[in-house]
Every structure is written in structure tokens, then in C-alpha cells.
Amino acid sequence: MNESFNLRRAFTALAAASVLGGCSVLRTPPPPTPDTSYAQGMQAYQNRRYGRAAELLNQFVTATGSDERLKPALMAMARSHMETGDYVTAGAEFLRVATEFPSDPEAVEARFGLCDAYHRLSPKPQLDQDYTVAAISYCESFAGLYPAEATAQQATGWVGQMREKLATKSYQNGFFYFRRGLYDAGIVYFNEVLEQHPRSTVAPAALLRLVESYHRMGYREEEAAARQRLQAEYPQSAEARTAPPAAPAPAAAAAPAGT
């Protein structure tokens, strides 16, 4: 009997130890402190674990207020988001650095990063161009503020490419209406190309479509003016050589007999 009792006591003790051990395994670890988040986040960034770095540094930035480590944390977080392709969030972090630390050296990189992030967000011409418009604004601002920076030339080049994209978008909109015979609507977009993007590669084509639109609508004066402009402003273009000839002027009515 004593042996059976001792066995039961041993089994109970073993079960209790097992339960207590299991509780220790399932116990939730305490949340990381801001110091821990910063240290581990910067280490992850150095190790190119950009997704983890962004997560940890966001914890630090969210938890901290006025801290001398805020700026490097924001910059590392923005760069990490660029590496993972989250350009919207990267742009937001770069903008925060540029806004909160405008006179610091990091502001130069932050403003270029903002330009770069939105340039990467700029979609194909047939899609909505809100990101393109924002990118042009940020890139022109950067190039204007820091013309001596080596990246200013790159930003200016991107502006030219994106303006070409906007011109193509307007031309495609106009051609959409043109080929359906909705010439009035098409003319609005072709004129938009000429007014906003006269140096774009599609400007001669826009003028040619104006010539053709006015010709089909029977607007002879407008047709002649558009043809003259095409030949004067883009004389070497293929469009100037292929524009339809002017319609002959209507014959004068014969004078009544006996006058």
C-alpha cells in the first residue's frame, strides 16, 4: 500500500512539473523596449533584412518622442521600404525627415528619396497619372533646391521622361475620341498636348490629328491654321510631310446673266 501511495505521489509531482513547464513555454515574452527595437532594427538593416528592419524601427519610431535616434531610424526605415518596394511608405518617411529636419544634411538624401519613390510609383501612360504629377513636383523641387548635387541631373532627366508620359496620356485620350468620330472631345486633348507639352515627341502627331479633325468637321480656317503651325513648328517631322493637302476653295458662283 505504501508503495502504491508513493507511486501516486510521484505521478502527481511529475504531472505538476509537466504543467508548470508547459506554462513557462507558453508564457508570452514581454514586448521589446524602444532601446531594443532600435538596436535590433538597425542591426537588421545592416544585415539587409529590410522587412524586419522596417518592422522594428517602426516600433521604435511609434514609441519614441524627442530622441536623437529618431532621424537615423526614419532614414533607415525609409531606405528599408525602398528595398522592399513599399514606395508609398518610403516616400512618407522621407517626407517626414525633409519636413522635421530641413536644415540637416540628411534632408538632401530625403528629398531625393522622395523624388525617387514617386518616380518609381509613376505608372504606364494609360493609367491614372496622379503619382506622376506628384513625382514631377518632388523631382523639380529637389533639382531646384540642390542644383549642385550629382543626383539633380538624374532628377531632371526623370522629369523629362514623366512629362513625356503625361503628353502620351493626353494624346491617347484624344485619339480615343478621334477614332470614334467624337472630334470635339479629341480636340480638347490634342490642344492639351500642345499647350502643356509642346516639346514632347507626340506634339507633331497631336497637331496632325487637329488638322484631320478640322478637315473632317469642315472647319477650313482652323484646318489651315493647324496645318500652317505643324509645318512651321515641326517642319522636319514625319507628320508635317504626311499632313493631308488643303481642301480647294469653293468655286465662286457665276454672275447672273445680263449683269
Wavefront OBJ file of the C-alpha trace (Angstrom):
o trace
v 0.000 0.000 0.000
v 2.812 2.375 0.862
v 4.406 1.578 -2.445
v 1.173 2.389 -4.302
v 0.811 5.647 -2.385
v 4.361 6.654 -3.192
v 3.785 5.901 -6.868
v 0.703 8.121 -6.893
v 2.654 10.966 -5.231
v 5.446 10.635 -7.770
v 2.981 10.666 -10.673
v 1.239 13.758 -9.286
v 4.534 15.584 -8.861
v 5.595 14.672 -12.385
v 2.286 15.871 -13.836
v 2.546 19.153 -11.947
v 6.075 19.700 -13.157
v 4.948 18.992 -16.697
v 2.108 21.504 -16.450
v 4.353 24.162 -14.930
v 6.977 23.555 -17.568
v 4.375 23.892 -20.266
v 3.193 27.185 -18.834
v 6.712 28.548 -18.945
v 6.975 27.557 -22.601
v 3.655 29.225 -23.493
v 4.319 32.372 -21.480
v 4.192 35.475 -23.751
v 7.522 37.298 -23.795
v 7.455 40.924 -22.732
v 7.232 43.495 -25.547
v 10.552 44.947 -26.687
v 11.599 48.284 -25.265
v 12.280 51.229 -27.604
v 16.006 50.734 -27.000
v 15.735 47.089 -28.004
v 13.634 47.887 -31.081
v 16.132 50.500 -32.226
v 19.214 48.326 -31.659
v 17.706 45.249 -33.300
v 16.170 47.300 -36.115
v 19.446 48.963 -37.041
v 21.223 45.618 -36.840
v 18.627 44.076 -39.156
v 19.100 46.999 -41.547
v 22.881 46.479 -41.563
v 22.278 42.789 -42.265
v 19.963 43.701 -45.166
v 16.936 42.146 -43.519
v 14.879 45.092 -44.693
v 11.414 43.820 -43.891
v 12.371 43.040 -40.294
v 14.294 46.311 -40.018
v 11.250 48.331 -41.094
v 9.046 46.496 -38.586
v 11.389 47.029 -35.607
v 12.239 50.628 -36.462
v 8.561 51.442 -36.837
v 8.051 50.152 -33.285
v 10.822 52.453 -32.097
v 9.540 55.494 -34.005
v 5.998 54.907 -32.762
v 7.105 54.578 -29.142
v 9.635 57.394 -29.006
v 9.128 61.125 -28.918
v 12.004 63.578 -28.996
v 15.004 61.307 -29.395
v 18.312 61.919 -31.138
v 17.974 58.494 -32.752
v 14.695 59.418 -34.473
v 16.318 60.808 -37.622
v 18.621 57.833 -38.346
v 15.740 55.490 -37.557
v 13.464 57.264 -40.051
v 16.145 57.245 -42.727
v 16.929 53.552 -42.233
v 13.215 52.756 -42.228
v 12.644 54.747 -45.438
v 15.566 53.019 -47.170
v 14.253 49.646 -46.000
v 10.835 50.347 -47.506
v 12.532 51.324 -50.775
v 14.327 47.977 -50.779
v 11.083 46.054 -50.202
v 9.210 48.030 -52.872
v 6.868 49.838 -50.484
v 7.427 53.191 -52.175
v 4.384 54.928 -50.706
v 5.567 54.325 -47.135
v 9.153 55.121 -48.077
v 8.028 58.442 -49.513
v 6.117 59.242 -46.330
v 9.192 58.621 -44.165
v 11.471 60.636 -46.463
v 8.942 63.479 -46.401
v 8.919 63.410 -42.609
v 12.704 63.730 -42.471
v 12.691 66.570 -45.003
v 9.942 68.351 -43.059
v 11.215 67.852 -39.498
v 14.937 68.217 -40.259
v 15.040 70.620 -43.240
v 18.485 72.057 -42.462
v 20.249 68.771 -41.693
v 22.455 67.007 -44.252
v 20.026 64.075 -44.339
v 17.386 66.366 -45.842
v 19.218 66.231 -49.186
v 19.009 62.445 -49.364
v 15.453 62.522 -48.032
v 14.255 64.931 -50.733
v 15.909 62.886 -53.453
v 14.448 59.725 -51.919
v 11.006 61.328 -52.104
v 11.581 62.113 -55.787
v 12.866 58.579 -56.418
v 9.987 56.879 -54.575
v 7.288 58.700 -56.527
v 9.181 58.295 -59.794
v 9.008 54.540 -59.198
v 5.291 54.823 -58.443
v 4.642 56.586 -61.768
v 2.594 54.094 -63.855
v 2.230 53.430 -67.569
v 0.639 56.244 -69.629
v -2.739 54.544 -69.966
v -3.227 54.500 -66.170
v -4.083 57.305 -63.742
v -1.171 59.745 -63.526
v -1.589 61.244 -60.026
v 1.689 59.677 -58.875
v 3.424 61.036 -61.975
v 2.237 64.577 -61.264
v 3.432 64.288 -57.653
v 6.773 62.854 -58.778
v 7.346 65.749 -61.179
v 6.683 68.202 -58.363
v 9.069 66.480 -55.928
v 11.821 65.971 -58.514
v 11.647 69.562 -59.798
v 11.746 70.805 -56.210
v 14.829 68.719 -55.451
v 16.679 69.821 -58.593
v 15.817 73.442 -57.874
v 16.937 73.312 -54.235
v 20.138 71.346 -54.823
v 21.328 72.046 -58.394
v 24.947 71.251 -57.498
v 24.115 67.732 -56.316
v 25.084 64.920 -58.672
v 21.566 63.489 -58.362
v 19.974 66.755 -59.532
v 20.704 65.862 -63.151
v 19.099 62.468 -62.661
v 16.003 64.071 -61.139
v 15.773 66.494 -64.077
v 16.033 63.582 -66.503
v 13.193 61.813 -64.737
v 11.071 64.962 -65.011
v 11.542 64.966 -68.786
v 10.555 61.296 -69.025
v 7.478 61.787 -66.877
v 6.343 64.868 -68.795
v 6.584 62.773 -71.933
v 4.366 60.231 -70.196
v 1.756 62.893 -69.411
v 1.835 64.052 -73.032
v 1.339 60.494 -74.225
v -1.577 60.094 -71.847
v -3.280 63.219 -73.216
v -2.627 62.160 -76.815
v -4.039 58.685 -76.204
v -7.146 60.211 -74.639
v -7.584 62.421 -77.676
v -7.063 59.581 -80.121
v -9.643 57.503 -78.242
v -12.284 60.086 -79.180
v -10.837 60.822 -82.620
v -11.168 57.275 -83.919
v -14.772 57.180 -82.747
v -15.621 60.339 -84.636
v -16.021 62.426 -81.471
v -13.796 65.173 -82.808
v -14.745 67.958 -80.390
v -13.664 65.860 -77.401
v -10.483 64.750 -79.152
v -9.536 68.335 -79.993
v -9.565 69.230 -76.290
v -6.879 66.635 -75.543
v -4.789 67.358 -78.639
v -4.696 71.036 -77.659
v -3.733 69.975 -74.128
v -0.653 68.249 -75.542
v 0.331 71.365 -77.477
v -0.271 73.776 -74.605
v 1.346 71.775 -71.804
v 3.901 69.598 -73.617
v 4.907 71.323 -76.893
v 8.367 69.704 -76.858
v 7.098 66.164 -76.423
v 7.553 63.559 -79.137
v 3.772 63.317 -79.619
v 3.227 67.047 -80.196
v 3.538 66.799 -84.021
v 1.087 63.890 -84.016
v -1.351 65.923 -81.926
v -1.183 68.755 -84.464
v -1.717 66.339 -87.340
v -4.814 64.981 -85.594
v -6.062 68.549 -85.256
v -5.629 69.043 -88.996
v -7.524 65.829 -89.700
v -10.243 66.601 -87.143
v -10.918 70.064 -88.549
v -10.837 68.663 -92.089
v -13.487 66.062 -91.267
v -15.604 68.640 -89.437
v -15.403 71.046 -92.373
v -13.669 73.801 -90.372
v -11.430 75.081 -93.157
v -9.906 78.065 -91.364
v -8.986 76.019 -88.286
v -7.647 73.259 -90.507
v -5.431 75.696 -92.405
v -4.146 77.286 -89.203
v -3.267 73.889 -87.687
v -1.513 72.799 -90.899
v 0.490 76.013 -91.031
v 1.504 75.610 -87.396
v 2.545 71.992 -87.977
v 4.772 72.976 -90.897
v 6.206 75.997 -89.076
v 6.929 74.439 -85.661
v 7.749 70.852 -86.664
v 8.964 71.137 -90.271
v 11.230 68.088 -90.073
v 8.614 65.785 -88.592
v 7.025 62.928 -90.479
v 3.635 64.425 -89.623
v 4.454 67.665 -91.460
v 5.250 65.657 -94.603
v 2.137 63.484 -94.426
v -0.483 66.086 -93.499
v -3.412 65.981 -95.942
v -3.383 68.775 -98.503
v -5.620 71.746 -98.020
v -9.085 71.381 -99.484
v -9.606 73.509 -102.596
v -11.513 76.694 -102.048
v -15.095 76.527 -103.217
v -15.639 77.902 -106.720
v -17.127 81.367 -106.907
v -20.734 81.455 -108.007
v -21.233 82.538 -111.611
v -22.597 86.063 -112.025
v -26.194 86.190 -113.266
v -26.544 86.831 -116.993
v -27.025 90.385 -118.009
v -25.175 91.961 -115.059
l 1 2 3 4 5 6 7 8 9 10 11 12 13 14 15 16 17 18 19 20 21 22 23 24 25 26 27 28 29 30 31 32 33 34 35 36 37 38 39 40 41 42 43 44 45 46 47 48 49 50 51 52 53 54 55 56 57 58 59 60 61 62 63 64 65 66 67 68 69 70 71 72 73 74 75 76 77 78 79 80 81 82 83 84 85 86 87 88 89 90 91 92 93 94 95 96 97 98 99 100 101 102 103 104 105 106 107 108 109 110 111 112 113 114 115 116 117 118 119 120 121 122 123 124 125 126 127 128 129 130 131 132 133 134 135 136 137 138 139 140 141 142 143 144 145 146 147 148 149 150 151 152 153 154 155 156 157 158 159 160 161 162 163 164 165 166 167 168 169 170 171 172 173 174 175 176 177 178 179 180 181 182 183 184 185 186 187 188 189 190 191 192 193 194 195 196 197 198 199 200 201 202 203 204 205 206 207 208 209 210 211 212 213 214 215 216 217 218 219 220 221 222 223 224 225 226 227 228 229 230 231 232 233 234 235 236 237 238 239 240 241 242 243 244 245 246 247 248 249 250 251 252 253 254 255 256 257 258 259
